[in-house]
Structure formats: structure tokens, C-alpha cells
Amino acid sequence: MTDAALLNPQLTAVYNELHTYGPQDISKPILKATSDIKATFDPKQAIRPGQSLPSFSLRNATNKLITSDSLLARGPILIIFYRGAWCPFCNLFVRAYQSHLPQFKAHGVQLVAITAEVPDKALVTAQKNELQFPVLSDTGLTLARKLGIVWKQPESMQVVWDYLKVDWEESYGQKEQELPIPSTILVGRDGVVREMFVEANYHQRMEPGEALGWLEKHKGNL
């Protein structure tokens, strides 16, 4: 596969463009916040393979309640956590996984995206990226908190939210400025986590091809 077809080179290109040509008063707080979370986040605090996925009941993009039990009753699930519709990295992320949806389905795995945004904003992401898999709203980050993947944003990031016109109450249903750390989680039909990828450096995500490698590794054991 060429670099052009891979996700992470695309993410790096957006990141470099932002910090090369973007406003410095936006770039500096982003770089500082990213450096801080990379230095302080311990991946060991997140859910790990062998542990059971906490049960959940979340609204989808059309406000229908979806439970983990109902998903697992249909088979294993591959969960991707993203930050929001405003995030260019996240849009590339979900779009890349959408492009591999036939391969995931061929392995009998359901792809599910989860965001902390309210259903209306999840719908924006789903429609903009023409997603053909469920997008669920973990408003308040109840599930993300149980998984150990919540990042409280520093006050210095307020200038960035103002620049991006992110209204936290409108987008996330709360004033607390917290986001899920982008993650990819493979869960067997028994509800047990088989694989987990979490990266505090938010412009690095798991390649869909690597997730397909997980499915080959666990073939017949999901």
C-alpha cells in the first residue's frame, strides 16, 4: 500500500500544514497541550486486553438507544473513539475506516464509532463522511471514563476552541472541556477486549490495515 493510501501520512500532512502555515497563537497552545498529555498519559491506565468491556447504552446519530448487549449479540465489535466533527484528523480517521468497511464485514466484525458529541453533531460527522456504520454519543464521557481514555483540556486551549468556534455546551452537552483520547478497541462477542490501541498524540491513529491484522490474528476466536 502506498503512503497516499495510508491514514497516518495524511494526518501528518495536515498536522505539518497547521503548524507551518496556521496562526502561531493557535499553534503554540496546541503544541504545548499535546506535549503535556504525551508526557503525563499512561496507556496502562486504559482498559487492556483480557478485561471486559463495560456495558453501555448510548444514543446513535438519529437518537436511537443502542446497547453493548445488542451489538455483541450480533458478533464482535471494533470500536473507534474520535474527538469531534470539528477535528480534521478525526474526519480523516473515520473516513479511512469507512473505506475498509467491506473487509471488516467480511470478517464478521461490526465497526462502531464513538464520540463525546451529542447525537446531532455525531450525525454531522456521519453524513459528511458518508459513514455506513453506527456513530454513538458518549455524552459526558461516561464510557470513555470507565475505559481510562479521557483528556481534560487545559485552559490555554480556549483560544483554539474560540478560533474553531467550538461551543462545548452545543457540541458536547456540557461545559467541561474534556475529550476522549482517540482509540481503537477490538471486542469479542463475549464482551472481552482482545486488542487495544490508544495514543495520546492525537494526530497518530491506528491504520485500518493494522486493525484488519488484528482480525486475522484472532480469526476463529472472536
N, C-alpha and C positions, 0 to 999 in steps of 0.2 A: 504493500500500500504506500502511495506517495505521501509526502508531507502535506500536500494540498488537501488530501482526503482525510488526514488525521485531525482530531479535535484540538490537541494541545498547541500545535504550531499556530493555529488560528487564534487561540486565546492569547498566546504570547504576542502575536502581531498587534492585537487590539490593545493589550497592556502597554507595549512599547510606544505605540502611537499616542496613547493617552498621556504618558509621562514625558514624551518628547515634544508634542505639539499642544497638549492641553494646558489650561491655566495653572500656573505654579501654586496659586493659593488653594487649588483643588488637589494638585498632585502631592504636595508636601504632607498634608494630613493623612492622605490615603497610604502613602509610603510608610509613615510613622505607625499608623494603626496596624498595617499588615506586618511590619517588623515586630511589633509588640505581641500580636496574637501568635505569630510563629514562635516567639521566644517563650511564651507562657502556656500555650495549649499543650496538654499532654494527651496524645492519642489513646493512652491506656485508660483514660477516664471514660472513653466511649464504649458502647456495647461491643462485645467481642465474639468471635466465632465460638459456638458451643453454648452461648446463652440464648434464652428465649426472648423473642421479640415481645415487648409489652403490647397487650391488646389495645386496640384503638377503635374509635368511632369518629370519623371525620366527614365533613361535607365535601362533595365534589364541586366542580366548576358550575354545575347547574343547581347546586344547593341540596342535592340528594345525599342522605346519610349513607356512608359506606363503612363497613366494619372490617377489621382484620380477619375475623372469623369467616365472613362471607367470601373474602378474597382467597384465603387459604383453603376453603372448601373446594375451590376450583383448581388448586395447584400451587406450586411455588411462585414466589414474587421477587422481582428485582426492583428495589426502591431507590429512587434518586431524589435527594434533597437539593433544592435550589433556593436562592435568596429572594428574587422578585422579578416582576415584569420589567422593571426599570434597568435591570442589570444586563449589559450586553454579553457578558461571559455566560450568564445563565441561559440566555436565549440561544446562544451557540451550543450550549451543553444539551438542552432538551431537544434541539433540532437534530443534533448528531445521533442521539439515542432513537429519535423517531425514524431516522434513515436506516437504522438497523432493526426496526420493529419486526419485519418478517423473519429474521434469523432468531430473534428471541422467541417468537411464537412457534417457530419450528422446533424449538427445544421444550415447548410446553410451559414456558415461563411467562407470567404476566408482568408487564412493565407498568410501574406506578410512580408518578412524580408527586412530591410533597413540598409545599411551600408554607410559610407562616402567613402569607397574604390571605385576605378574605376571599370568598368564592368569586366575587365579581372580578377581582384582579387576577385570580387563577384562570378565569375564563379568557381574559385578555391574552395571557400567555398561550393558552391552548389554541385560541383562534389565530393569533398572529403567526404561530409556528406550525399551524395545521396539524396539531397533535392528535393521534388516533388512540391514545391511551389515557387512563384516568389521571386527573390532576386534583389532588386533595389539599384541603386547607387545614393546617395545624395552627389555627389562630390561638395566640397565647403561648405557642411552642410547648404545649403540654407533652406531646410525644417526643419532640426533639430534646426536651429537658431530661426525660427519662433515658434517652439514648446517650446523653452526655455530649451533645453537639451544639450547644447554644453559645453565641458570642455577643456579649453586651457591648454596644458601640460606645467608644469614648466620646466625650463632649466635643473634642476637637473635630469630629466628623460632621458636626452640624452644618458647617459651611458647604460640605459636599451634598448633604441632603437638600439644602436650600437651592444649590445650583441645579440639582437633578429634579427639583420640585417634587420631592417625596413627602407626601403628607402621611405621617405614621398612623394617625387615627383612621384616615380614609383607607389606606392600603392594608394596614395590619390590625385594625380594630382596637388599638391600644396606644398609649403614649410611650410605653417602654421601648427604647430603641435597641431591640435585640434581633439577631438573625441566626438562622441555622447555619452551621458550618457545612458547606457542600460535601455530600457524602453519597456513596453507593453501597447498598446493602443487599446481599442475596439471602433470602429466607426460604427454607424448605417447607414443604406442605405441612410438616409437623410443627411449624412455628419457630424452629431453631435456626439461628443465624449460622450460615455456612461460611460466608465471606464478608469482610467489611473494609471499605476504603474511605478514609477521612483525611482531608488535607487542609490545614489552616491557611495555607497560601491559596486563597480563593480562585486565583486565575490558573490553577492547575487542577484538572479534573481527571477522573478515570476514563480512559479511552473505551468506547463501546466494544471494540475488538478484544480488550482485556477482560471485559465482563463476559463476553462470549467464551473466552478461555476458561473462566470460572465454570461455566455450564458444561463444558467438555470435561473438566476435571471432576465434576460431581455427577456426571451422567449416570443415570440409574440410581442415584442416591439423593434425589430431591423430592 
